[in-house]
Amino acid sequence: MANEATTTLEIYGLPEFGGEVEGEVLAEKFAAFMRGLVEADLASNGVRRHRFVVTNLIKSSAIATVQERARVSKPSTHSAALYYSNALRDVRENKPTARRLPVRLVRTFGVLGRGLGKRFYAANVLQDGEPVVNIDKLFAENAARVLGDIKAETKPLAFTGTAYGTFDGVLKAADFRPALKRGVLWLTAGNTSIEINISNIELEEVAEALERRCRVSGLAHYDGLSGLPRLVDVNSIEPIEPGGGLARWRGAFDLPLYHESWGDN
């Protein structure tokens, strides 16, 4: 079966340099991107079954699109591009299945995240019909962690992976820059904070919840080092009106020390 899936790598430069991406950075990330697709082809098919053809390259914006084309048309041919995007997602979400990926593939992921925040601001990998994979701090940290686990064959100390959840706290800060929108939720319980990804939330909703107690729901990423999530990909923010928590029950269970209906029986 011939596959023609397209995969796009987007790189964003540092804001202090006007968002421009250095040529060395583009070359390094694009080389890792292409090598990763080759390793994905080998992992999914056992041998090279695809060519990867550059169909769009926007140097001024550091965007490259690659299309996979089957070298040999056989029913057993699997899409290397789909394997690649699933592997990226498993690593970013720190799933146990990521520990079963080929070490050479995971090494290319480490190169994608190398220099994040110092040489480039962020990156994204997009594929037809698949969710965008952010190459962000969470991805870089988990790529290093997964690679270390594969090499050492160690098991995490706590839950590793993702789970949907709701968190109660005060939204104390938000970064509205377009590439990666982030916020900090100061939890009501525990006197600690977690980082939240608010890319899928409208600006007006975030502004309304800022500096207010709210319920934040979404996909939580756990790194196995703490009981708290490393990051929450938020899909809803619900401000809590004053008195909407346990405080609304205050006084409801207050009992007098003596009531005449008790009697002496």
Sequence and secondary structure as in RCSB ss.txt:
>XXXX:A:sequence
MANEATTTLEIYGLPEFGGEVEGEVLAEKFAAFMRGLVEADLASNGVRRHRFVVTNLIKSSAIATVQERARVSKP
STHSAALYYSNALRDVRENKPTARRLPVRLVRTFGVLGRGLGKRFYAANVLQDGEPVVNIDKLFAENAARVLGDI
KAETKPLAFTGTAYGTFDGVLKAADFRPALKRGVLWLTAGNTSIEINISNIELEEVAEALERRCRVSGLAHYDGL
SGLPRLVDVNSIEPIEPGGGLARWRGAFDLPLYHESWGDN
>XXXX:A:secstr
     EEEEEEE  GGGTT   HHHHHHHHHHHHHHHHHHHHHHHSS  EEEEEEEEETTTTEEEEEEEESS  T
T   HHHHHHHHHHHHHTT GGGGGS HHHHHHHHHHHTTBTTTBSEEEEEETTEEEEEESHHHHHHHHHHHHHH
HHT   SS EEEEEEEEEEEEEEEE  SS  EEEEEESSSS EEEEE TTS HHHHHHHBTSEEEEEEEEEEESS
 SS SEEEEEEEEE  TT SGGGGTTTT   S  GGG   
